[in-house]
Amino acid sequence: MKARTALIRSLGRLGNVIGVLGVIGSLVFVGLELRQSKTIAVAATLQERTNSTQAMFHELSAAGLDWQSFMLENRLENDYSRDLIARRNTYHMSWFLFENDFAQHKLGLLDEEVWNAKMRAFRSFYNYCDLRPLYEARKSWMPDDFTALIAAMPDDC
């Protein structure tokens, strides 16, 4: 009888330990799910911001307005051709996209193959020597770790 009571107590303690471990495991799982949900929400917000920026660039280009002149230099007039305005706006729009790609990568949402392709694009755009002044004018608005990554790239200009 005594042995049976001791066995029941031992099983009761074991059940409590298993129950506590189950609760801890559930809390860890919920924490991980919340973290993942936050990452997805941040990524969605970044993507929506990038989508809005792209729409703005399309509108500016259609209207013949140069984003750099308009937004960074506070000039409404310029002597640029429509083709050059479109090229300059596309260049700036690409850097906004690249910033988003960088953020998505930091969040762990881009696999290495895609990330490596993005890095090749960063390097290519960074080395459009005639447009480099546009990057230089805007880089202070970019995240420091992103501009540090770009600065570490080979400079072909």
ABEGO torsion letter per residue (X at the ends): XAAAAAAAAAAAAAAAAAAAAAAAAAAAAAAAAAAAAAAAAAAAAAAAAAAAAAAAAAAAAAAGBBAAAAAAAGBABBABBAAAAAAAAAAAAAAAAAAAAAAAAAAGABBAAAAAAAAAAAAAAAABAAAAAAAAAAAAABBAAAAAAAAABBBAX
